[in-house]
């Protein structure tokens, strides 16, 4: 029997897998909790790549967000957790023609928390203000999304360290197949992420299975620094198994252990900011094949235009909110950076003229060094790799902070035009419109306009500082540290 369209023609849509019924969200249409892939079923199904969806009959309601991926603590805006979490959400101002540019947002959360249902990045603003089809999504997190078990169980689990990344790729494949029905153009897709989401964007830029699935990229407070070599990922897996008291004869418990128990073990292992780099993508020879900078420099590659940047005081909030971070120490650096700790220690001591573990630490230098080595150096090196390849890239730093400066994630209300301070409405409008222009395929700001945003180039290393007022600046040479590799944590 044919499905009847409702009076609002935009709210009932036929996808490749069946009909869906959306809802109104202000002036736009919203389709919430749409499945984009299936979790493998069976006793040995965990840690494996997602599977294609099976079609359904009738009309599927798309009026509520799906469950979040399992994580240690319930989220205040969505407390439902399930391993069956592979859903996405779409906001569109009209579904009449498949012409609109598409924004696909990947949430952050240290690869261990978060969800596409966070109200801070409700896609309605981009749909209403920019004629953009906005998509947010869930992906598997923590041990279920990024624990590399290839050294434990062999080839059948060779991509287990990239399960979460493969989920995102499956979502992009669904979008290519179906977004036209929601008014989006599958050939005008921009991927955007913040923090761990930006690190996923960095990995997507280097992942052969993702090639051709997106055409522009935005990386906010993250780049390719989370991509791990297999030696590091294998060592981290061994440490987690030891923490979980699992031997070679009992590792199969990972396949059947309740998700809540897994999350408790994970939380106890990660503990605090010292475990910030324990999870992330892996060079597994399939999903990711080479070191990121080598892949970006590969001859013959056409790199998609990139907008990338950080906040001025990325780690200020981390340091203020975590007792272990409030005194510089080699133990903290070794947890966060592994064998790279010596380079970070040297940077602190060079800039402060103090020993790392002295009695009177310079906390301003400590915060600046941690910000540079956790975030800024990677963003700048990625921009440099783009410029060296002759690919278009725009670099920014967000400086408009509060009492603790411009901390991690502080630019998000401005980009999303949602929750910014009223006194900074002009800055929010400028940033939101710059992102919309970029998503539409233009330069983020018109050339020749006041304080316009120039591209970053090898011979003209310019960066836009978002503040009151905004300005163009050059880069400090202090960030050129040849002793520090691109991969943040090396074991």
Beta strands, then each sheet from edge to edge (+ up, - down):
strand 1: 12-15
strand 2: 18-21
strand 3: 23-25
strand 4: 28-35
strand 5: 59-61
strand 6: 87-92
strand 7: 100-106
strand 8: 133-137
strand 9: 184-194
strand 10: 216-220
strand 11: 305-311
strand 12: 393-398
strand 13: 462-466
strand 14: 471-474
sheet 1: 1+ 2- 5-
sheet 2: 3+ 4- 6+ 8- 7- 9- 10- 11- 12- 13- 14+
end
